[in-house]
Protein backbone atom coordinates (compact mmCIF):
# COMPACT_ATOMS: atom_id res chain seq x y z
CA UNK A 1 0.00 0.00 0.00
CA UNK A 2 2.74 2.41 1.04
CA UNK A 3 4.89 1.68 -2.00
CA UNK A 4 1.81 2.01 -4.23
CA UNK A 5 1.09 5.48 -2.85
CA UNK A 6 4.71 6.57 -3.32
CA UNK A 7 4.78 5.18 -6.85
CA UNK A 8 1.52 6.93 -7.72
CA UNK A 9 2.74 10.34 -6.58
CA UNK A 10 6.16 9.94 -8.19
CA UNK A 11 4.36 8.94 -11.37
CA UNK A 12 2.41 12.17 -11.18
CA UNK A 13 5.67 14.04 -10.64
CA UNK A 14 7.12 12.36 -13.75
CA UNK A 15 4.11 13.50 -15.74
CA UNK A 16 4.54 17.09 -14.54
CA UNK A 17 8.26 17.00 -15.33
CA UNK A 18 7.55 15.74 -18.83
CA UNK A 19 4.99 18.52 -19.31
CA UNK A 20 7.61 21.16 -18.50
CA UNK A 21 10.08 19.67 -20.98
CA UNK A 22 12.22 17.45 -18.72
CA UNK A 23 13.68 14.44 -20.58
CA UNK A 24 12.61 11.17 -18.91
CA UNK A 25 14.83 8.19 -19.69
CA UNK A 26 15.71 4.73 -18.36
CA UNK A 27 18.23 6.10 -15.86
CA UNK A 28 15.60 8.36 -14.33
CA UNK A 29 13.08 5.51 -14.04
CA UNK A 30 15.72 3.23 -12.45
CA UNK A 31 16.69 5.93 -9.96
CA UNK A 32 13.02 6.48 -9.14
CA UNK A 33 12.72 2.77 -8.36
CA UNK A 34 15.62 3.05 -5.93
CA UNK A 35 13.98 6.17 -4.48
CA UNK A 36 10.75 4.25 -3.82
CA UNK A 37 12.68 1.49 -2.05
CA UNK A 38 14.56 4.10 -0.01
CA UNK A 39 11.34 5.83 1.06
CA UNK A 40 9.73 2.51 2.02
CA UNK A 41 12.77 1.54 4.11
CA UNK A 42 12.81 4.96 5.79
CA UNK A 43 9.17 4.93 6.80
CA UNK A 44 8.96 1.28 7.84
CA UNK A 45 12.28 1.61 9.64
CA UNK A 46 11.00 4.61 11.58
CA UNK A 47 7.90 2.64 12.62
CA UNK A 48 9.98 -0.33 13.83
CA UNK A 49 12.48 1.89 15.62
CA UNK A 50 9.80 3.85 17.48
CA UNK A 51 7.91 0.68 18.40
CA UNK A 52 10.99 -1.17 19.63
CA UNK A 53 12.67 1.75 21.42
CA UNK A 54 9.51 2.95 23.14
CA UNK A 55 8.65 -0.54 24.39
CA UNK A 56 12.21 -1.06 25.66
CA UNK A 57 11.92 2.24 27.53
CA UNK A 58 8.58 1.13 28.97
CA UNK A 59 10.15 -2.19 30.03
CA UNK A 60 12.70 -0.25 32.09
CA UNK A 61 9.88 1.73 33.76
CA UNK A 62 10.76 5.02 32.07
CA UNK A 63 7.76 7.36 32.52
CA UNK A 64 5.36 7.48 29.58
CA UNK A 65 5.67 11.25 29.34
CA UNK A 66 9.42 10.94 28.72
CA UNK A 67 8.82 8.29 26.04
CA UNK A 68 6.02 10.33 24.47
CA UNK A 69 8.01 13.58 24.34
CA UNK A 70 11.16 11.96 22.92
CA UNK A 71 10.98 8.66 21.03
CA UNK A 72 7.34 8.79 19.93
CA UNK A 73 7.17 12.53 19.29
CA UNK A 74 10.28 12.41 17.09
CA UNK A 75 9.06 9.34 15.22
CA UNK A 76 7.47 11.15 12.28
CA UNK A 77 10.58 13.32 11.92
CA UNK A 78 12.94 10.35 11.76
CA UNK A 79 12.91 10.20 7.91
CA UNK A 80 13.73 13.93 7.66
CA UNK A 81 16.51 13.54 10.23
CA UNK A 82 18.04 10.54 8.46
CA UNK A 83 17.91 12.21 5.04
CA UNK A 84 19.33 15.55 6.21
CA UNK A 85 22.18 14.03 8.22
CA UNK A 86 23.02 11.54 5.46
CA UNK A 87 22.98 14.36 2.89
CA UNK A 88 25.25 16.49 5.10
CA UNK A 89 27.86 13.72 5.14
CA UNK A 90 27.53 13.29 1.36
CA UNK A 91 28.23 16.99 0.74
CA UNK A 92 24.65 17.57 -0.43
CA UNK A 93 23.67 20.61 1.65
CA UNK A 94 20.90 21.48 -0.82
CA UNK A 95 19.18 18.18 -0.04
CA UNK A 96 19.88 18.48 3.69
CA UNK A 97 18.23 21.90 3.99
CA UNK A 98 15.75 21.57 1.12
CA UNK A 99 14.32 18.38 2.60
CA UNK A 100 13.34 20.19 5.80
CA UNK A 101 12.12 23.43 4.20
CA UNK A 102 10.21 21.50 1.54
CA UNK A 103 8.66 19.15 4.11
CA UNK A 104 7.49 22.05 6.25
CA UNK A 105 5.87 23.81 3.29
CA UNK A 106 4.28 20.56 2.12
CA UNK A 107 3.09 19.66 5.63
CA UNK A 108 1.03 22.82 5.93
CA UNK A 109 -0.12 23.56 2.39
CA UNK A 110 -0.55 20.06 0.96
CA UNK A 111 -1.18 17.75 3.92
CA UNK A 112 -3.39 20.09 5.95
CA UNK A 113 -5.04 21.19 2.71
CA UNK A 114 -5.99 17.61 1.84
CA UNK A 115 -7.02 16.87 5.44
CA UNK A 116 -9.29 19.94 5.51
CA UNK A 117 -11.13 18.64 2.46
CA UNK A 118 -12.09 15.57 4.50
CA UNK A 119 -13.35 17.51 7.52
CA UNK A 120 -13.00 20.92 9.15
CA UNK A 121 -9.88 20.88 11.32
CA UNK A 122 -10.35 22.38 14.76
CA UNK A 123 -7.35 23.92 16.48
CA UNK A 124 -6.34 23.99 20.14
CA UNK A 125 -5.91 27.43 21.74
CA UNK A 126 -2.26 26.68 22.62
CA UNK A 127 -1.50 25.78 19.01
CA UNK A 128 -2.95 29.05 17.76
CA UNK A 129 -1.48 31.30 20.45
CA UNK A 130 1.97 29.79 20.90
CA UNK A 131 2.94 26.97 18.54
CA UNK A 132 2.09 28.53 15.16
CA UNK A 133 3.85 31.82 16.09
CA UNK A 134 6.79 29.71 17.34
CA UNK A 135 7.02 28.02 13.92
CA UNK A 136 7.13 31.47 12.29
CA UNK A 137 9.86 32.62 14.69
CA UNK A 138 12.14 29.59 14.36
CA UNK A 139 11.77 29.54 10.57
CA UNK A 140 12.80 33.21 10.58
CA UNK A 141 15.76 32.24 12.80
CA UNK A 142 16.74 29.58 10.24
CA UNK A 143 16.55 32.19 7.48
CA UNK A 144 18.59 34.70 9.48
CA UNK A 145 21.33 32.24 10.46
CA UNK A 146 21.62 30.87 6.92
CA UNK A 147 21.51 34.28 5.27
CA UNK A 148 24.07 36.03 7.50
CA UNK A 149 26.78 33.41 7.26
CA UNK A 150 25.89 31.95 3.89
CA UNK A 151 25.42 28.62 5.61
CA UNK A 152 24.81 26.78 8.88
CA UNK A 153 27.74 25.80 11.09
CA UNK A 154 28.05 23.95 14.38
CA UNK A 155 27.31 27.06 16.45
CA UNK A 156 24.07 27.53 14.52
CA UNK A 157 23.25 23.89 15.21
CA UNK A 158 23.78 24.38 18.94
CA UNK A 159 21.46 27.41 18.90
CA UNK A 160 18.73 25.33 17.28
CA UNK A 161 19.14 22.43 19.68
CA UNK A 162 18.91 24.81 22.66
CA UNK A 163 15.62 26.12 21.24
CA UNK A 164 14.56 22.51 20.74
CA UNK A 165 15.26 21.76 24.41
CA UNK A 166 13.11 24.77 25.32
CA UNK A 167 10.30 23.37 23.16
CA UNK A 168 10.51 20.01 24.96
CA UNK A 169 10.20 21.94 28.21
CA UNK A 170 7.06 23.59 26.84
CA UNK A 171 5.60 20.17 25.95
CA UNK A 172 6.35 18.92 29.44
CA UNK A 173 4.56 21.96 30.86
CA UNK A 174 1.49 21.16 28.72
CA UNK A 175 1.58 17.58 29.95
CA UNK A 176 1.61 18.71 33.59
CA UNK A 177 -1.44 20.85 32.80
CA UNK A 178 -3.15 17.87 31.20
CA UNK A 179 -3.16 19.39 27.70
CA UNK A 180 -0.79 16.97 26.01
CA UNK A 181 -1.67 13.55 24.54
CA UNK A 182 1.75 12.40 23.30
CA UNK A 183 2.13 9.91 26.14
CA UNK A 184 -1.10 8.22 25.04
CA UNK A 185 0.60 7.26 21.77
CA UNK A 186 3.13 5.01 23.53
CA UNK A 187 2.58 1.36 22.48
CA UNK A 188 1.19 -0.91 25.21
CA UNK A 189 3.30 -3.86 26.34
CA UNK A 190 2.17 -7.47 25.82
CA UNK A 191 3.51 -10.84 26.96
CA UNK A 192 5.23 -11.27 23.57
CA UNK A 193 7.35 -8.16 24.07
CA UNK A 194 10.61 -9.74 25.25
CA UNK A 195 13.74 -7.58 25.53
CA UNK A 196 15.81 -9.57 22.94
CA UNK A 197 12.97 -9.33 20.41
CA UNK A 198 12.50 -5.61 21.04
CA UNK A 199 16.23 -4.96 20.68
CA UNK A 200 16.21 -6.85 17.37
CA UNK A 201 13.20 -4.82 16.14
CA UNK A 202 14.89 -1.56 17.15
CA UNK A 203 18.15 -2.49 15.40
CA UNK A 204 16.32 -3.56 12.24
CA UNK A 205 14.48 -0.24 12.26
CA UNK A 206 17.70 1.72 12.77
CA UNK A 207 19.53 -0.13 9.98
CA UNK A 208 16.54 0.35 7.67
CA UNK A 209 16.52 4.11 8.39
CA UNK A 210 20.25 4.45 7.70
CA UNK A 211 20.23 2.39 4.50
CA UNK A 212 16.99 3.97 3.30
CA UNK A 213 18.38 7.48 3.79
CA UNK A 214 21.55 6.62 1.85
CA UNK A 215 19.52 5.16 -1.03
CA UNK A 216 17.17 8.15 -1.07
CA UNK A 217 19.93 10.78 -1.11
CA UNK A 218 21.98 8.94 -3.75
CA UNK A 219 18.99 8.36 -6.04
CA UNK A 220 17.75 11.93 -5.60
CA UNK A 221 21.15 13.33 -6.60
CA UNK A 222 21.23 10.96 -9.58
CA UNK A 223 17.77 12.05 -10.74
CA UNK A 224 18.72 15.70 -10.40
CA UNK A 225 21.86 15.24 -12.50
CA UNK A 226 20.15 13.20 -15.23
CA UNK A 227 17.13 15.43 -15.77
CA UNK A 228 19.05 18.68 -15.36
CA UNK A 229 17.27 19.91 -12.23
CA UNK A 230 19.33 20.90 -9.21
CA UNK A 231 19.39 19.13 -5.84
CA UNK A 232 17.33 21.93 -4.28
CA UNK A 233 14.32 21.37 -6.53
CA UNK A 234 14.36 17.59 -6.10
CA UNK A 235 14.72 17.90 -2.32
CA UNK A 236 11.90 20.46 -2.07
CA UNK A 237 9.48 18.24 -4.00
CA UNK A 238 10.12 14.50 -4.38
CA UNK A 239 12.33 13.99 -1.30
CA UNK A 240 10.15 16.27 0.83
CA UNK A 241 7.06 14.30 -0.13
CA UNK A 242 8.66 10.98 0.72
CA UNK A 243 9.76 12.09 4.16
CA UNK A 244 6.37 13.71 4.82
CA UNK A 245 4.43 10.48 4.24
CA UNK A 246 4.20 9.65 7.99
CA UNK A 247 2.61 13.05 8.63
CA UNK A 248 0.27 12.59 5.64
CA UNK A 249 -0.91 9.17 6.83
CA UNK A 250 -1.35 10.38 10.43
CA UNK A 251 -3.30 13.48 9.43
CA UNK A 252 -5.64 11.71 7.02
CA UNK A 253 -6.33 9.01 9.63
CA UNK A 254 -7.00 11.67 12.28
CA UNK A 255 -9.30 13.58 9.93
CA UNK A 256 -11.31 10.47 9.07
CA UNK A 257 -11.72 9.79 12.80
CA UNK A 258 -12.78 13.43 13.36
CA UNK A 259 -9.76 13.97 15.64
CA UNK A 260 -8.87 17.20 13.87
CA UNK A 261 -6.84 18.72 16.69
CA UNK A 262 -4.43 15.80 16.35
CA UNK A 263 -4.04 16.56 12.62
CA UNK A 264 -2.98 20.19 13.07
CA UNK A 265 -1.00 19.49 16.25
CA UNK A 266 0.93 16.71 14.50
CA UNK A 267 1.89 18.99 11.60
CA UNK A 268 2.93 21.96 13.73
CA UNK A 269 4.92 19.73 16.08
CA UNK A 270 6.61 18.02 13.14
CA UNK A 271 7.59 21.35 11.59
CA UNK A 272 9.16 22.47 14.85
CA UNK A 273 11.07 19.19 15.18
CA UNK A 274 12.22 19.44 11.56
CA UNK A 275 13.79 22.87 11.94
CA UNK A 276 15.21 22.70 15.45
CA UNK A 277 16.11 19.04 15.82
CA UNK A 278 16.78 17.89 12.26
CA UNK A 279 18.60 20.97 10.90
CA UNK A 280 20.29 21.54 14.26
CA UNK A 281 21.62 17.99 14.40
CA UNK A 282 22.60 18.00 10.71
CA UNK A 283 24.53 21.26 11.22
CA UNK A 284 26.47 19.78 14.12
CA UNK A 285 27.14 16.42 12.43
CA UNK A 286 28.17 17.90 9.08
CA UNK A 287 31.97 17.91 8.55
CA UNK A 288 31.62 21.28 6.81
CA UNK A 289 29.26 24.26 6.80
CA UNK A 290 25.83 23.51 5.32
CA UNK A 291 25.68 25.97 2.43
CA UNK A 292 22.54 28.08 2.41
CA UNK A 293 22.09 28.95 -1.27
CA UNK A 294 20.44 32.18 -2.40
CA UNK A 295 17.44 30.26 -3.73
CA UNK A 296 16.73 28.96 -0.24
CA UNK A 297 16.08 32.52 0.93
CA UNK A 298 12.89 32.56 -1.15
CA UNK A 299 11.96 29.02 -0.12
CA UNK A 300 12.37 29.81 3.58
CA UNK A 301 10.31 32.99 3.19
CA UNK A 302 7.62 30.80 1.59
CA UNK A 303 7.84 28.47 4.62
CA UNK A 304 7.30 31.46 6.92
CA UNK A 305 4.39 32.66 4.78
CA UNK A 306 2.68 29.24 4.91
CA UNK A 307 2.70 29.26 8.72
CA UNK A 308 1.34 32.83 8.72
CA UNK A 309 -1.33 31.80 6.20
CA UNK A 310 -2.40 28.90 8.43
CA UNK A 311 -2.67 31.26 11.41
CA UNK A 312 -4.79 33.72 9.43
CA UNK A 313 -7.10 31.01 8.07
CA UNK A 314 -7.87 29.58 11.52
CA UNK A 315 -7.85 32.86 13.45
CA UNK A 316 -11.55 33.76 13.19
CA UNK A 317 -13.34 30.39 13.45
CA UNK A 318 -10.58 28.54 15.33
CA UNK A 319 -10.65 25.84 12.66
CA UNK A 320 -9.36 25.18 9.16
CA UNK A 321 -12.39 24.90 6.89
CA UNK A 322 -12.66 23.21 3.50
CA UNK A 323 -12.43 26.64 1.87
CA UNK A 324 -9.17 27.21 3.71
CA UNK A 325 -7.94 23.80 2.56
CA UNK A 326 -8.64 24.73 -1.06
CA UNK A 327 -6.71 28.00 -0.62
CA UNK A 328 -3.75 26.03 0.72
CA UNK A 329 -3.80 23.51 -2.13
CA UNK A 330 -3.95 26.30 -4.72
CA UNK A 331 -1.02 28.01 -2.95
CA UNK A 332 1.01 24.78 -3.03
CA UNK A 333 0.22 24.25 -6.72
CA UNK A 334 1.56 27.74 -7.40
CA UNK A 335 4.73 27.06 -5.39
CA UNK A 336 5.24 23.70 -7.12
CA UNK A 337 4.95 25.37 -10.53
CA UNK A 338 7.41 28.07 -9.43
CA UNK A 339 10.03 25.44 -8.51
CA UNK A 340 10.09 23.94 -12.00
CA UNK A 341 9.60 27.13 -13.99
CA UNK A 342 11.85 29.65 -12.25
CA UNK A 343 15.46 29.76 -13.49
CA UNK A 344 16.95 29.24 -10.02
CA UNK A 345 15.61 25.71 -10.00
CA UNK A 346 17.42 24.63 -13.14
CA UNK A 347 20.97 23.39 -13.29
C-alpha positions in Angstrom: 0.0 0.0 0.0 2.7 2.4 1.0 4.9 1.7 -2.0 1.8 2.0 -4.2 1.1 5.5 -2.9 4.7 6.6 -3.3 4.8 5.2 -6.8 1.5 6.9 -7.7 2.7 10.3 -6.6 6.2 9.9 -8.2 4.4 8.9 -11.4 2.4 12.2 -11.2 5.7 14.0 -10.6 7.1 12.4 -13.7 4.1 13.5 -15.7 4.5 17.1 -14.5 8.3 17.0 -15.3 7.5 15.7 -18.8 5.0 18.5 -19.3 7.6 21.2 -18.5 10.1 19.7 -21.0 12.2 17.4 -18.7 13.7 14.4 -20.6 12.6 11.2 -18.9 14.8 8.2 -19.7 15.7 4.7 -18.4 18.2 6.1 -15.9 15.6 8.4 -14.3 13.1 5.5 -14.0 15.7 3.2 -12.5 16.7 5.9 -10.0 13.0 6.5 -9.1 12.7 2.8 -8.4 15.6 3.0 -5.9 14.0 6.2 -4.5 10.8 4.2 -3.8 12.7 1.5 -2.0 14.6 4.1 0.0 11.3 5.8 1.1 9.7 2.5 2.0 12.8 1.5 4.1 12.8 5.0 5.8 9.2 4.9 6.8 9.0 1.3 7.8 12.3 1.6 9.6 11.0 4.6 11.6 7.9 2.6 12.6 10.0 -0.3 13.8 12.5 1.9 15.6 9.8 3.9 17.5 7.9 0.7 18.4 11.0 -1.2 19.6 12.7 1.7 21.4 9.5 3.0 23.1 8.7 -0.5 24.4 12.2 -1.1 25.7 11.9 2.2 27.5 8.6 1.1 29.0 10.2 -2.2 30.0 12.7 -0.2 32.1 9.9 1.7 33.8 10.8 5.0 32.1 7.8 7.4 32.5 5.4 7.5 29.6 5.7 11.3 29.3 9.4 10.9 28.7 8.8 8.3 26.0 6.0 10.3 24.5 8.0 13.6 24.3 11.2 12.0 22.9 11.0 8.7 21.0 7.3 8.8 19.9 7.2 12.5 19.3 10.3 12.4 17.1 9.1 9.3 15.2 7.5 11.1 12.3 10.6 13.3 11.9 12.9 10.3 11.8 12.9 10.2 7.9 13.7 13.9 7.7 16.5 13.5 10.2 18.0 10.5 8.5 17.9 12.2 5.0 19.3 15.5 6.2 22.2 14.0 8.2 23.0 11.5 5.5 23.0 14.4 2.9 25.2 16.5 5.1 27.9 13.7 5.1 27.5 13.3 1.4 28.2 17.0 0.7 24.7 17.6 -0.4 23.7 20.6 1.6 20.9 21.5 -0.8 19.2 18.2 0.0 19.9 18.5 3.7 18.2 21.9 4.0 15.8 21.6 1.1 14.3 18.4 2.6 13.3 20.2 5.8 12.1 23.4 4.2 10.2 21.5 1.5 8.7 19.1 4.1 7.5 22.1 6.2 5.9 23.8 3.3 4.3 20.6 2.1 3.1 19.7 5.6 1.0 22.8 5.9 -0.1 23.6 2.4 -0.6 20.1 1.0 -1.2 17.8 3.9 -3.4 20.1 6.0 -5.0 21.2 2.7 -6.0 17.6 1.8 -7.0 16.9 5.4 -9.3 19.9 5.5 -11.1 18.6 2.5 -12.1 15.6 4.5 -13.4 17.5 7.5 -13.0 20.9 9.1 -9.9 20.9 11.3 -10.3 22.4 14.8 -7.3 23.9 16.5 -6.3 24.0 20.1 -5.9 27.4 21.7 -2.3 26.7 22.6 -1.5 25.8 19.0 -3.0 29.1 17.8 -1.5 31.3 20.4 2.0 29.8 20.9 2.9 27.0 18.5 2.1 28.5 15.2 3.9 31.8 16.1 6.8 29.7 17.3 7.0 28.0 13.9 7.1 31.5 12.3 9.9 32.6 14.7 12.1 29.6 14.4 11.8 29.5 10.6 12.8 33.2 10.6 15.8 32.2 12.8 16.7 29.6 10.2 16.5 32.2 7.5 18.6 34.7 9.5 21.3 32.2 10.5 21.6 30.9 6.9 21.5 34.3 5.3 24.1 36.0 7.5 26.8 33.4 7.3 25.9 31.9 3.9 25.4 28.6 5.6 24.8 26.8 8.9 27.7 25.8 11.1 28.0 24.0 14.4 27.3 27.1 16.5 24.1 27.5 14.5 23.2 23.9 15.2 23.8 24.4 18.9 21.5 27.4 18.9 18.7 25.3 17.3 19.1 22.4 19.7 18.9 24.8 22.7 15.6 26.1 21.2 14.6 22.5 20.7 15.3 21.8 24.4 13.1 24.8 25.3 10.3 23.4 23.2 10.5 20.0 25.0 10.2 21.9 28.2 7.1 23.6 26.8 5.6 20.2 25.9 6.3 18.9 29.4 4.6 22.0 30.9 1.5 21.2 28.7 1.6 17.6 29.9 1.6 18.7 33.6 -1.4 20.9 32.8 -3.1 17.9 31.2 -3.2 19.4 27.7 -0.8 17.0 26.0 -1.7 13.5 24.5 1.8 12.4 23.3 2.1 9.9 26.1 -1.1 8.2 25.0 0.6 7.3 21.8 3.1 5.0 23.5 2.6 1.4 22.5 1.2 -0.9 25.2 3.3 -3.9 26.3 2.2 -7.5 25.8 3.5 -10.8 27.0 5.2 -11.3 23.6 7.4 -8.2 24.1 10.6 -9.7 25.2 13.7 -7.6 25.5 15.8 -9.6 22.9 13.0 -9.3 20.4 12.5 -5.6 21.0 16.2 -5.0 20.7 16.2 -6.8 17.4 13.2 -4.8 16.1 14.9 -1.6 17.2 18.2 -2.5 15.4 16.3 -3.6 12.2 14.5 -0.2 12.3 17.7 1.7 12.8 19.5 -0.1 10.0 16.5 0.4 7.7 16.5 4.1 8.4 20.2 4.5 7.7 20.2 2.4 4.5 17.0 4.0 3.3 18.4 7.5 3.8 21.6 6.6 1.9 19.5 5.2 -1.0 17.2 8.1 -1.1 19.9 10.8 -1.1 22.0 8.9 -3.8 19.0 8.4 -6.0 17.7 11.9 -5.6 21.2 13.3 -6.6 21.2 11.0 -9.6 17.8 12.0 -10.7 18.7 15.7 -10.4 21.9 15.2 -12.5 20.2 13.2 -15.2 17.1 15.4 -15.8 19.0 18.7 -15.4 17.3 19.9 -12.2 19.3 20.9 -9.2 19.4 19.1 -5.8 17.3 21.9 -4.3 14.3 21.4 -6.5 14.4 17.6 -6.1 14.7 17.9 -2.3 11.9 20.5 -2.1 9.5 18.2 -4.0 10.1 14.5 -4.4 12.3 14.0 -1.3 10.2 16.3 0.8 7.1 14.3 -0.1 8.7 11.0 0.7 9.8 12.1 4.2 6.4 13.7 4.8 4.4 10.5 4.2 4.2 9.6 8.0 2.6 13.0 8.6 0.3 12.6 5.6 -0.9 9.2 6.8 -1.3 10.4 10.4 -3.3 13.5 9.4 -5.6 11.7 7.0 -6.3 9.0 9.6 -7.0 11.7 12.3 -9.3 13.6 9.9 -11.3 10.5 9.1 -11.7 9.8 12.8 -12.8 13.4 13.4 -9.8 14.0 15.6 -8.9 17.2 13.9 -6.8 18.7 16.7 -4.4 15.8 16.3 -4.0 16.6 12.6 -3.0 20.2 13.1 -1.0 19.5 16.3 0.9 16.7 14.5 1.9 19.0 11.6 2.9 22.0 13.7 4.9 19.7 16.1 6.6 18.0 13.1 7.6 21.3 11.6 9.2 22.5 14.9 11.1 19.2 15.2 12.2 19.4 11.6 13.8 22.9 11.9 15.2 22.7 15.4 16.1 19.0 15.8 16.8 17.9 12.3 18.6 21.0 10.9 20.3 21.5 14.3 21.6 18.0 14.4 22.6 18.0 10.7 24.5 21.3 11.2 26.5 19.8 14.1 27.1 16.4 12.4 28.2 17.9 9.1 32.0 17.9 8.5 31.6 21.3 6.8 29.3 24.3 6.8 25.8 23.5 5.3 25.7 26.0 2.4 22.5 28.1 2.4 22.1 29.0 -1.3 20.4 32.2 -2.4 17.4 30.3 -3.7 16.7 29.0 -0.2 16.1 32.5 0.9 12.9 32.6 -1.2 12.0 29.0 -0.1 12.4 29.8 3.6 10.3 33.0 3.2 7.6 30.8 1.6 7.8 28.5 4.6 7.3 31.5 6.9 4.4 32.7 4.8 2.7 29.2 4.9 2.7 29.3 8.7 1.3 32.8 8.7 -1.3 31.8 6.2 -2.4 28.9 8.4 -2.7 31.3 11.4 -4.8 33.7 9.4 -7.1 31.0 8.1 -7.9 29.6 11.5 -7.8 32.9 13.4 -11.5 33.8 13.2 -13.3 30.4 13.4 -10.6 28.5 15.3 -10.7 25.8 12.7 -9.4 25.2 9.2 -12.4 24.9 6.9 -12.7 23.2 3.5 -12.4 26.6 1.9 -9.2 27.2 3.7 -7.9 23.8 2.6 -8.6 24.7 -1.1 -6.7 28.0 -0.6 -3.7 26.0 0.7 -3.8 23.5 -2.1 -3.9 26.3 -4.7 -1.0 28.0 -3.0 1.0 24.8 -3.0 0.2 24.3 -6.7 1.6 27.7 -7.4 4.7 27.1 -5.4 5.2 23.7 -7.1 5.0 25.4 -10.5 7.4 28.1 -9.4 10.0 25.4 -8.5 10.1 23.9 -12.0 9.6 27.1 -14.0 11.8 29.6 -12.2 15.5 29.8 -13.5 16.9 29.2 -10.0 15.6 25.7 -10.0 17.4 24.6 -13.1 21.0 23.4 -13.3 
